[in-house]
Structure formats: structure tokens, C-alpha cells
């Protein structure tokens, strides 16, 4: 039975507006032979323009497609979230294909998020109530405190540039909006399931393209992009072979997403009873693992193992989990000590070689060399002061050009040990939410999602130790919706208890 206190989250006039727009612009005006003729003439005209004036034609095409996407995001918040996901997964690929990687795609991502947020705002009848609901969770409170702290970083005396702070804070603010959008959108189990389905489909496409890059080799436009930058070529061409990035910005982004989603969908497949569904999920996971291995990023191997261990520990009471543990142990030992060898296997073995790995030793030396700076700068050096960003926005800064090679180290350097402590508390609260939710609920479906998402979040936190696993264009559309899912699941479980009672 329905909850009497439940208030509808979607305003009726907004739905009427959607129906009016669809009826006026699609059904009445274009769903007829003059409409088909108009679209045909338009397609021919655009094709002619592309052939004659490529740049102008591409510009007009981009303007029209971009306007259509914005219109979609404005009409439907859920479609807006999926548009943001698709854009994040494929924008870099299109950028390489048409613009040689020179287009600033992050700006368009910000616009899509803002329009999707506007779509949510104009549809909420009780926006203040939604905001209060959102801020009642300890993890959200700590996250808001972190954002306030980063806003104050504008006045950090150790930083030299407003632009460096602004570029970093702009990205941070976008993640807050994305979390708020996801939290309000996931107001039913059906919507969470739909999000996971879309994510699975996108991951399959990305994984398959990564495999094609390995089996076929990088395509000509991708080789042109790599060869145009000497530094990029040095990062991509390792051990006589190009690392694969699939449709994403770089191999680390590709590998991180594949590792996280592999753990999630292994967990979901573990609880499925229908053989067909289980086979589909596990086949998809197989391609994700294979595709991710072609990236040559060893961090992803550690993330995958850590996520599986987390899932096994959470669900060890299940017979299927114990079987999974045996199978996973067998494959781990086979990869580590089996009588076969190739580049992907070498990378896997190097992941767990510890101090025997030269790259690991170099990173450890870098971390130790910069620890005194962290101890003596409790608020850090300022946002956008490390690595390449530091060279661009804060030249001459002590941290400019220093490669953190770690999300944790980057945070500790830029926002100090005070900000880093707050972030560790946030990570703890998020994991605690998932673990407590898993053991508190009796609904097997919800428990499975709790276990899968919590294990995937643990993957992110392990990966952040040696890579910037959280904060890139491709991972934020996964990480922050995952946070929203963990916050929301408990409500669905309570509603089911109320119904059964």
C-alpha cells in the first residue's frame, strides 16, 4: 500500500509541458510526409555542406546536435543523466576523431550537468523538502563541509593563481550537482535498475572497442593523436606496444572504469537465478576484464582483486560466493604462476611484485620526498598546484610539475592534511553506509546491490592510492550515482517492510 505521507516529486505541469512539447513538435508537426520531406532535405543539405565546407558543416551539425541534447536534458532529468553518461564515455573518442583531441570537452559536460539540474529544479514541487532530505545523511554533511573547505582554499596564501582554483572548484561543484541529481532521480528501485542496465550496456561497448584496438591496432586518427604529442607518446607506448584507452581519455580512465564495473557486475551476476541473465552479465564482465587488461594499467588489477575480496568478505555466508572465491583463487594463482606469458600477464604479475617493481620504488621515493611539505602545510599548497596544472596555473610553485601519481597524495598536497582527513572520513562513512545497509536489510535483491556497489566503491578507494581514480570525466558519472544508490536503498527496504507488515 502506498505511503500516505509520500509527496509526488514530479510536478504535473512539467509532465504536461513534456506531453505538449512532444505533441506539438513531433506528433502534430513532423510525424507526417511534410515532416519526413523536411528531414530528408535537411540531411541532404547538411551532407552537401559537409562536403563543401567541412568546418562550417561540422560546426552547424555540432550546434544542432548540442541543442537537441540540451533540449532532451531539460525535458527529462533521467534522460539528462543518461546523456551525461554517454557524453562522458564517448566525448574523448569523438574529440580525437574530429578535433585531434583539441576540443575542451569539460565545458560541455558542465553545461549538460547544469541543464539537467535545471530540469530537476523546475519539476520539484517541494524542493526545500528534497534538499533537507538530501542533507540528513552524515556522508552528505561531510561532503558539503569538504566543498566549503575547498571554496575557502581560494584564499590559500600558498597558491598564486585564481584560475587554478577556479578550474579545480568548477569540476568539484559539478560533482555535487551530479550527486544531487542522482539522489533525487533514484526515487524508486526501477530507476536504479535502469541506471545499472544503461551502465552495463555502455561498459560492454567500451570494453569491446578496447578489444578491437588490441586485435586490430589503433586506428589512424588515434595514432595521429598519440604521435602529435611527444610526452603522450612516451606514456602510451610501453614495452613495444601501445596502451589501449578505448573511447576514453587515457588508459588509466579506461582501466579504472573496467575494473570497478567488473566487480559490480560480478556481484550482481552472483545473485541472479536465471541462467540467461547470469550468462549475459558474466560474458560482459569477461570482455571488461580482457579489455581493461589491454590498457596496461596495473592499478586496475589491484582494484579488481581488492573489490572481489571485499565482496567475498561481505557475502561469505552465500554458497555461490564461496564457489566464486574458489574460482577467483584458481585464476589468480594461474595468472601468477601458470606456464604462459604475454604482456598482459606480465603486467598482472608486476602488480603484486611490491618492492621488486622499479616503478613502485620510484613512486614511494617521490611520496617520501614530499611528506615534509604535507606536515608543514596543514591547508596544503592550494587547488591546481601539482603536476601539469601547477605548471600551467602556478608556475614557480614548489609543487608545480611534481607528479603525485596518486589521488590521495594529490589531495594531501593541495588541500593539506586537514582536508585529506576530511576526505578519509567521507570514504569511511560511505563504506559504512553500504556495509550497514547490507547487514540490516532482509531483501536479497537490495542486499546484492548493497554488496556490489560497496565493493565497487572500495575499488575506487584502492585505485586512488596509485592513480587519480576519482574526479575524471568518465568516473564521476559512476562514482557519484553509486553514492546516491547507497544513500537511497535503505528507503526502499523500509517501504517493503511497511507493505509486508
C-alpha positions in Angstrom: 0.0 0.0 0.0 1.2 3.5 -0.7 2.7 5.7 1.9 0.2 8.4 2.8 3.0 10.9 3.7 4.7 10.4 0.3 4.5 13.5 -1.8 5.0 13.3 -5.6 8.3 14.5 -6.7 7.2 15.4 -10.2 5.0 18.4 -10.8 2.0 17.8 -13.1 2.5 20.9 -15.2 6.0 19.7 -16.0 4.6 16.4 -17.3 2.0 18.4 -19.3 4.9 20.5 -20.7 6.6 17.3 -21.9 3.5 16.0 -23.5 2.7 19.4 -25.0 6.3 19.6 -26.5 6.2 16.1 -27.8 2.7 16.5 -29.3 3.4 20.0 -30.8 6.9 19.4 -32.2 6.8 15.7 -33.1 3.4 14.2 -33.4 1.4 17.1 -35.0 4.1 18.9 -37.0 6.7 16.3 -38.0 5.0 12.9 -37.9 3.7 13.2 -41.5 5.0 13.3 -45.1 5.9 17.0 -45.0 7.9 16.3 -41.8 9.7 13.4 -43.5 10.5 15.5 -46.5 11.8 18.3 -44.3 14.2 16.0 -42.5 15.3 14.5 -45.9 16.0 17.9 -47.4 17.8 18.9 -44.2 20.0 15.8 -44.3 20.9 16.3 -47.9 21.7 20.0 -47.3 23.9 19.1 -44.3 25.7 16.4 -46.3 26.4 18.9 -49.2 27.6 21.5 -46.7 29.9 19.0 -45.0 31.4 18.0 -48.4 31.9 21.7 -49.5 32.7 23.4 -46.2 33.7 20.8 -43.7 34.5 23.1 -40.8 31.2 25.1 -41.2 29.2 21.9 -41.7 30.7 20.3 -38.6 30.1 23.4 -36.6 26.4 23.6 -37.6 26.0 19.9 -37.0 27.5 20.2 -33.6 25.2 23.2 -32.8 22.1 21.3 -33.8 23.1 18.1 -32.0 24.1 20.0 -28.9 20.9 22.0 -28.9 18.9 18.7 -29.2 20.8 17.2 -26.3 20.2 20.2 -24.1 16.5 20.1 -25.0 16.4 16.4 -24.0 18.2 17.1 -20.7 15.7 19.9 -20.0 12.6 17.8 -20.8 13.7 14.7 -18.7 16.0 14.6 -15.7 16.5 10.8 -16.2 17.4 11.3 -19.9 19.7 14.1 -18.8 21.6 11.7 -16.5 22.0 9.1 -19.3 23.0 11.9 -21.7 25.8 12.9 -19.3 26.9 9.3 -19.0 27.0 8.8 -22.8 28.9 12.0 -23.2 31.4 11.1 -20.6 32.1 7.7 -22.1 32.4 8.8 -25.8 33.3 12.5 -25.8 37.0 11.9 -25.8 36.7 9.5 -28.7 34.8 11.9 -30.8 37.2 14.6 -29.8 40.1 12.6 -31.2 38.1 11.6 -34.3 37.0 15.1 -35.4 39.2 17.6 -33.5 42.5 15.8 -32.9 41.9 16.0 -29.2 42.0 19.8 -29.1 38.4 20.5 -28.0 37.7 21.5 -24.4 35.1 18.8 -23.7 34.9 19.5 -20.0 33.0 22.7 -20.6 30.2 20.9 -22.4 30.0 18.4 -19.6 29.4 21.2 -17.2 26.7 22.6 -19.4 24.9 19.3 -19.6 25.0 18.8 -15.8 23.7 22.4 -15.2 20.8 21.9 -17.7 19.9 18.5 -16.1 20.0 20.2 -12.7 17.7 22.9 -14.1 15.3 20.2 -15.3 15.2 18.8 -11.8 14.7 22.1 -10.1 11.7 23.2 -12.3 10.0 19.9 -11.7 10.2 19.7 -7.9 7.1 20.8 -6.1 8.9 20.6 -2.7 12.4 21.5 -3.5 13.2 22.5 0.1 12.0 19.2 1.4 14.2 17.4 -1.1 17.2 19.4 -0.1 16.5 18.7 3.6 16.2 15.0 2.8 19.5 15.1 0.9 21.4 16.8 3.7 20.2 14.4 6.5 22.9 11.8 5.8 26.3 12.1 7.6 28.2 11.4 4.4 26.5 14.3 2.6 27.1 16.6 5.5 30.8 15.8 5.5 30.9 16.2 1.7 29.3 19.6 1.9 31.9 20.6 4.6 34.7 19.5 2.2 33.2 21.6 -0.6 33.1 24.6 1.8 36.6 23.9 2.8 37.7 23.8 -0.9 35.9 27.1 -1.5 37.9 28.7 1.3 41.0 27.4 -0.5 40.6 30.4 -2.8 42.3 32.4 0.0 45.2 29.9 0.5 48.3 32.1 0.7 50.5 29.4 -0.8 48.7 29.4 -4.1 49.4 32.1 -6.8 46.5 31.8 -9.3 42.8 32.3 -9.2 42.4 30.3 -12.4 44.0 27.2 -10.9 41.5 27.3 -8.0 38.6 28.1 -10.3 39.2 25.2 -12.7 39.5 22.7 -9.9 36.5 24.1 -8.0 34.4 24.1 -11.1 34.9 20.4 -11.5 34.2 19.8 -7.8 30.9 21.8 -7.9 29.8 19.8 -10.9 30.2 16.5 -9.0 28.0 17.9 -6.2 25.3 18.7 -8.7 25.6 15.3 -10.2 25.2 13.6 -6.8 22.1 15.8 -6.0 20.6 14.9 -9.4 21.2 11.2 -8.9 19.9 11.2 -5.4 16.6 12.8 -6.4 16.3 10.7 -9.5 16.8 7.4 -7.8 13.4 7.6 -6.0 12.5 4.0 -7.0 14.1 0.6 -7.4 13.1 0.6 -11.0 15.2 3.7 -11.8 18.2 2.3 -10.0 17.9 -0.9 -12.0 17.5 1.1 -15.2 20.7 3.1 -14.4 22.6 -0.2 -13.8 21.3 -1.6 -17.1 22.5 1.5 -19.1 25.8 1.4 -17.3 26.3 -2.3 -18.3 25.5 -1.5 -21.9 27.9 1.4 -22.1 30.7 -0.7 -20.4 30.2 -3.5 -22.9 30.6 -1.1 -25.9 33.7 0.5 -24.3 35.2 -2.9 -23.5 34.6 -4.3 -27.0 36.2 -1.2 -28.6 39.2 -1.7 -26.3 39.5 -5.3 -27.5 39.2 -4.1 -31.2 42.0 -1.6 -30.6 44.2 -4.5 -29.4 43.3 -7.0 -32.0 43.2 -4.5 -34.9 45.7 -1.9 -33.6 45.0 1.8 -33.0 43.2 3.4 -35.9 44.8 6.1 -38.0 43.2 9.0 -36.3 44.2 7.6 -32.9 47.8 7.2 -34.0 47.8 10.8 -35.3 46.6 11.9 -31.9 49.3 9.9 -30.0 52.1 10.9 -32.3 51.3 14.6 -32.2 52.5 14.9 -28.6 55.9 13.5 -27.7 55.1 13.3 -23.9 51.8 11.5 -24.7 53.6 9.0 -26.9 56.0 8.2 -24.1 53.1 7.5 -21.8 51.2 5.4 -24.3 54.0 3.4 -25.9 55.3 1.0 -23.3 57.3 -2.3 -23.8 56.9 -2.1 -27.6 53.1 -1.8 -27.6 50.5 1.0 -27.3 48.4 1.0 -24.2 44.7 1.0 -25.1 42.3 3.7 -24.0 39.2 2.6 -25.9 36.8 5.6 -26.2 38.0 7.3 -23.0 40.6 10.0 -22.4 43.5 7.7 -21.5 44.4 4.2 -20.4 44.0 4.8 -16.7 40.5 6.1 -17.1 39.6 3.1 -19.2 41.2 0.6 -16.8 39.6 2.1 -13.7 36.1 2.0 -15.1 36.5 -1.5 -16.4 37.8 -2.8 -13.0 35.1 -1.1 -11.0 32.3 -2.2 -13.2 33.7 -5.7 -13.5 33.4 -6.1 -9.7 29.9 -4.6 -9.7 28.5 -6.9 -12.3 30.3 -10.0 -10.9 28.5 -9.3 -7.7 25.1 -8.8 -9.4 25.6 -12.0 -11.5 26.4 -13.9 -8.4 22.9 -13.5 -7.1 21.0 -14.0 -10.3 18.9 -17.2 -10.5 18.1 -17.1 -14.2 20.9 -18.7 -16.2 20.4 -16.4 -19.2 20.8 -13.3 -17.1 23.8 -14.7 -15.4 25.5 -15.7 -18.7 24.9 -12.2 -20.2 26.4 -10.5 -17.1 29.4 -12.8 -16.9 30.1 -12.6 -20.6 30.1 -8.8 -20.3 32.4 -8.9 -17.4 34.8 -11.2 -19.3 35.1 -8.6 -22.1 35.5 -5.8 -19.4 38.4 -7.7 -17.8 40.1 -8.5 -21.1 39.6 -5.0 -22.5 40.9 -3.4 -19.3 44.0 -5.7 -19.3 44.9 -4.2 -22.7 45.3 -0.8 -21.1 48.5 -1.9 -19.4 47.5 -0.2 -16.1 48.5 -2.4 -13.2 46.4 -0.4 -10.7 43.3 -1.9 -12.3 44.5 -5.4 -11.4 44.8 -4.4 -7.7 41.4 -2.8 -7.8 39.8 -5.8 -9.3 41.3 -8.2 -6.7 40.5 -5.8 -3.8 36.9 -5.4 -4.9 36.4 -9.1 -5.2 37.9 -9.7 -1.8 35.6 -7.1 -0.4 32.6 -8.7 -2.0 33.6 -12.2 -0.8 34.1 -11.0 2.8 30.6 -9.3 2.7 28.8 -12.3 1.3 30.8 -15.3 2.5 27.7 -16.9 4.0 26.4 -17.5 0.5 27.2 -20.8 -1.2 27.6 -19.1 -4.6 30.2 -16.7 -3.0 32.3 -19.5 -1.7 32.3 -21.0 -5.1 33.3 -17.7 -6.6 36.1 -17.4 -4.0 37.5 -20.8 -5.1 37.3 -19.9 -8.9 38.8 -16.5 -8.3 41.7 -18.0 -6.3 42.3 -20.6 -9.0 42.5 -17.9 -11.8 44.7 -15.7 -9.6 47.2 -18.5 -9.0 47.1 -19.5 -12.6 47.9 -15.9 -13.7 50.7 -15.6 -11.2 52.4 -18.9 -11.6 51.0 -20.5 -14.7 53.2 -21.7 -17.6 52.2 -19.0 -20.0 53.4 -15.5 -20.7 52.3 -12.3 -22.5 52.4 -8.6 -21.9 49.0 -8.5 -20.1 50.1 -11.4 -17.8 53.4 -9.6 -17.1 51.6 -6.5 -16.1 49.3 -8.6 -13.8 52.3 -10.2 -12.1 54.1 -6.9 -11.8 51.1 -5.5 -9.9 51.9 -7.8 -6.9 55.7 -7.7 -7.1 55.9 -5.0 -4.5 59.4 -3.6 -3.9 60.8 -5.6 -6.9 59.0 -3.2 -9.2 61.1 -0.2 -10.2 58.0 2.0 -10.9 56.7 1.3 -7.4 60.0 2.2 -5.8 60.2 5.5 -7.8 56.7 6.4 -6.6 57.5 5.5 -3.0 60.6 7.7 -3.2 58.6 10.6 -4.5 56.0 10.2 -1.8 58.6 10.2 1.0 60.4 13.2 -0.5 57.3 15.4 -0.3 56.0 14.3 3.1 57.7 17.1 5.0 55.8 19.6 2.8 52.5 18.0 3.9 53.4 18.1 7.6 54.3 21.8 7.4 51.3 22.9 5.3 48.1 21.9 7.0 45.9 23.6 4.4 48.1 22.5 1.5 49.6 24.3 -1.4 46.2 25.2 -3.0 44.0 23.8 -5.6 45.6 23.2 -9.0 49.2 23.5 -7.8 50.5 20.0 -8.5 51.6 18.3 -11.8 50.8 19.8 -15.1 48.1 22.0 -13.7 50.6 23.6 -11.4 53.0 24.3 -14.3 50.1 26.0 -16.2 48.3 27.9 -13.4 51.0 28.3 -10.7 54.4 28.3 -12.4 57.2 28.7 -9.8 55.2 27.0 -7.1 57.0 24.4 -5.0 54.6 21.7 -6.2 54.3 22.8 -9.8 55.4 19.9 -12.0 55.5 17.4 -9.1 53.8 14.2 -10.3 51.6 13.0 -7.4 50.7 9.7 -9.2 48.1 9.2 -6.5 44.7 10.7 -5.7 45.4 10.6 -2.0 48.8 12.3 -2.4 47.4 15.0 -4.7 44.7 15.8 -2.2 47.1 15.8 0.7 49.4 18.2 -1.2 46.7 20.6 -2.5 44.3 20.8 0.5 46.6 19.7 3.3 46.3 17.1 5.9 43.2 18.8 7.3 41.3 18.4 4.0 42.7 15.0 3.4 41.5 13.8 6.9 38.0 15.0 6.0 38.1 13.1 2.8 39.2 9.9 4.6 36.2 10.4 7.0 33.9 10.7 4.0 35.2 7.5 2.4 34.7 5.7 5.7 31.1 7.0 6.1 30.3 5.9 2.5 31.6 2.4 3.1 29.9 2.2 6.5 26.6 3.1 4.8 27.0 0.2 2.4 28.1 -2.3 4.9 25.5 -1.4 7.5 22.8 -1.4 4.8 23.8 -4.9 3.6 23.6 -6.5 7.1 20.4 -4.6 8.0 18.2 -5.5 5.1 16.5 -8.8 4.6 15.6 -8.2 0.9 18.0 -10.3 -1.1 17.9 -8.1 -4.2 18.7 -5.0 -2.2 21.4 -6.8 -0.3 23.0 -7.8 -3.6 23.1 -4.2 -4.8 24.5 -3.1 -1.5 27.3 -5.6 -1.7 28.1 -4.9 -5.4 28.1 -1.1 -5.1 30.0 -1.1 -1.8 32.7 -3.4 -3.3 32.8 -1.2 -6.4 33.3 1.9 -4.1 36.1 0.1 -2.3 37.7 -0.4 -5.8 37.7 3.3 -6.3 39.4 3.9 -2.9 42.1 1.3 -3.6 42.7 2.7 -7.0 43.0 6.3 -5.7 46.2 5.2 -3.9 48.3 4.9 -7.1 46.1 6.8 -9.6 43.6 9.6 -9.6 40.7 7.2 -9.6 38.0 9.7 -8.6 37.3 13.0 -10.3 37.8 12.3 -14.0 35.1 12.9 -16.6 34.5 9.2 -17.1 34.4 8.0 -13.4 32.3 10.7 -11.8 29.2 9.5 -13.7 29.7 6.2 -12.0 31.1 7.2 -8.6 28.5 9.8 -7.5 25.4 7.9 -8.7 26.8 4.9 -6.7 26.9 7.1 -3.6 23.3 8.1 -4.3 22.3 4.5 -4.6 23.8 3.6 -1.2 22.0 6.5 0.4 18.7 5.7 -1.2 18.5 1.9 -0.9 17.5 1.9 2.7 14.3 3.8 2.0 13.1 1.1 -0.5 13.8 -1.6 2.0 11.8 0.3 4.7 8.9 0.7 2.3 8.8 -3.0 1.5 8.8 -3.8 5.3 5.9 -1.4 5.7 4.0 -3.2 2.9 4.6 -6.6 4.3 3.7 -5.5 7.8 
